[in-house]
Every structure is written in C-alpha cells, then in structure tokens.
C-alpha cells in the first residue's frame, strides 16, 4: 500500500499528462533523417503466410478427400508429426516466414505458428493467431524488446461429440509456459507487425541499423498501436545519442500502453542521461507501481523465498499473488510446497488439490496428482 501512495503522490506532483506526440514529431521519428542523414524507406513487406506449389501439394496430400474439419485437422497434424514439422530446431531469436520455416525446419514459436496457420488455411480450416500473455522479465534494465510473446494458433469451430463445436489450440512449444495465462486473438496485420519487428531486432544484433530501422517502419505501417514497436524505435535513437527523440518514441509507446514496462524503464534511463532526474524518478516509480500490481511478480518473490528455505516469507508473497489472481495453479503449488515444508500437511494437500483443479493441461494435473499421492502415503 505504501508503494501505491508514493506513486500516486509522484503522479499528482508533476508527471506530465501522457498524450500522443505531434504529427511533425512522428514524421521526424519515421523519416530516418536524424539517424542516417537521409530519408529511409520502409522495408518491403515479407509475404509471411505465402505458400508455394510444393507446400500446397503437401497440404493436399494430407487432407485430400476429407470434408470433416476435425478429421482434416487431425490428419494435417499427424502428417506434420510424421514429417518432422512439429519437431523443428527451436531458436527463440529466429523469426521465419511460413515458407522459410517449412524448408529450413528452424524457428521460434512465431515461425511455427505462421507455418501451421498458413497450412491450416490452405486446408480450409478457420485458423487464427493467438498470443499468450506470458509474464514479463522483472529486471530493471532497459533495451530491446523481442516481440515473440508466446504465440499459438486456434482452429475455430471443430465439431465435437456430434452436436457441439469447440476451438482447438495448436501450440508448438508448451514447455515455454505452464501457467494459466491470459490469451487474446490477434489479426494477421498484428502478427505481420510483430514479424517485421523481430526482423528489425535480428538486424540490430547483426549491427545493421539501417535495415533494422526500415523493418520497424514496415512494422508500424501494419499496426502502430503496438507499444513495443515504439520502444525499439526509441532504442535505435538512444543508441545513436539522440535521447530527445528516444524520449518521444518511448512516450508514444506509453500513449498506447501506459503500463508497458520496457517503455517506462527505457524512458527513465533516457531522462537520467539528459539530467532530468526528477522525471526519471517519476517513471521509476511507475515501474515499481505496475510491478507491484502484477501477481507474477509476487509469485517470483515467493519462489525465491522458497528456494532459500524462507517458507514463511514464501507464504506471505504467494498470498499477495493469489489476492491479485486466484485462478493460477502455479501459485497454489508454491503455497502447498511451503505449507508442507512447515509441517502443515492438511493445508498442503488442500492447496495442491486446488492447483490440480486449476491446471489446464493433463500432464501438469498428473504431476499434482502424484504429489498428492506422495503426501497421503508419507
């Protein structure tokens, strides 16, 4: 509660009202002239979902003559399993188009999702992109944002038990996450923007700032409301010493999402570099405020306390997490482990039973079932 009061006073005490930047400032950011001495054109859009004839023939070979959507999905997935397309060489920093992923067998979860969605649509299935809201890194450092929040594909209206339909989620790498995280469906343009943003980051890692800028410009042409795009644009300006322009970009990110952690951290760092320490303090306060609101921050504190055998502190932190989100099975797991370590087997059993009931995946629920059996037998 003290942090909330502190931040509220800071905000009331002089933080500027966040508004969209004037159009001339946006034009300046997107021209590239400040960075490179000349106007930089947007990169050519990559046909992210395009299939060639061989890929279309592949889909036909797996689904020819099948009319039922559920069976079509099953056969397409089985074919991809048999042909090694569901066991790609995983690289979290490698974002490929459908065609590149099909032939290289490499990529991140975005690459796989792009490939599967393109193949599924070719098969006539109603497939959409979906983003899993995996918790952020809670460090206080700034810099680039690789926009590959865990992405999967949902195939809509698959008939189930004759009379009912349901959506079927196809996920390349469920090992990336195990929590009950929020999900949202996004448009192809949204995904195209993420695709080009990640291409920009890859170019930056290779030291090609011009190509990175051009990719970011293309990304913003698809979906300008993604805060992370403006953050990465700001990082480009900050790296070249143009902190005032970087600040404009970070503020534009916050116009679209006021709680964006990367924008807040980078903005505070930029203000510190230009000597505006009071403004930097305000945005550091906002970072702390939004972090405190996040249930997974308290979960991470609880996990750390548990690893240090500070079980009472673990229970305190996990209670704060549960107060903010009461349907996350991971929280009850930590609570149960801490309770068991403190000798309260009855409470531990109740917590793990709750965790089991909330687990969205059978493999995770089975793990809780095993733990419960061990407690009963012990």
C-alpha positions, 0 to 999 in steps of 0.5 A: 500500500505504501508503494501505491501512495508514493506513486500516486503522490509522484503522479499528482506532483508533476508527471506530465499528462501522457498524450500522443506526440505531434504529427511533425514529431512522428514524421521526424521519428519515421523519416530516418533523417536524424539517424542516417542523414537521409530519408529511409524507406520502409522495408518491403513487406515479407509475404509471411503466410505465402505458400508455394506449389510444393507446400500446397501439394503437401497440404493436399496430400494430407487432407485430400478427400476429407470434408470433416474439419476435425478429421482434416485437422487431425490428419494435417497434424499427424502428417506434420508429426510424421514429417518432422514439422512439429519437431523443428530446431527451436531458436527463440531469436529466429523469426521465419516466414511460413515458407522459410520455416517449412524448408529450413525446419528452424524457428521460434514459436512465431515461425511455427505458428505462421507455418501451421496457420498458413497450412491450416488455411490452405486446408480450409480450416478457420485458423487464427493467431493467438498470443499468450500473455506470458509474464514479463522479465522483472529486471530493471534494465532497459533495451530491446524488446523481442516481440515473440510473446508466446504465440499459438494458433486456434482452429475455430469451430471443430465439431465435437461429440456430434452436436457441439463445436469447440476451438482447438489450440495448436501450440508448438512449444508448451514447455515455454509456459505452464501457467494459466495465462491470459490469451487474446486473438490477434489479426494477421496485420498484428502478427505481420507487425510483430514479424517485421519487428523481430526482423528489425531486432535480428538486424540490430544484433547483426549491427545493421541499423539501417535495415533494422530501422526500415523493418520497424517502419514496415512494422508500424505501417501494419499496426502502430498501436503496438507499444513495443514497436515504439520502444525499439524505435526509441532504442535505435535513437538512444543508441545513436545519442539522440535521447530527445527523440528516444524520449518521444518514441518511448512516450508514444509507446506509453500513449498506447500502453501506459503500463508497458514496462520496457517503455517506462524503464527505457524512458527513465534511463533516457531522462537520467542521461539528459539530467532530468532526474526528477522525471526519471524518478517519476517513471521509476516509480511507475515501474515499481507501481505496475510491478507491484500490481502484477501477481507474477511478480509476487509469485517470483518473490515467493519462489525465491523465498522458497528456494532459500528455505524462507517458507514463511516469507514464501507464504506471505508473497504467494498470498499477495499473488493469489489476492491479485489472481486466484485462478493460477495453479502455479501459485497454489503449488508454491503455497502447498510446497511451503505449507508442507515444508512447515509441517502443515500437511492438511493445508498442503494437500488442500492447496495442491488439490486446488492447483490440480483443479486449476491446471489446464493441461493433463500432464501438469494435473498428473504431476499434482496428482502424484504429489498428492499421492506422495503426501497421503502415503508419507 
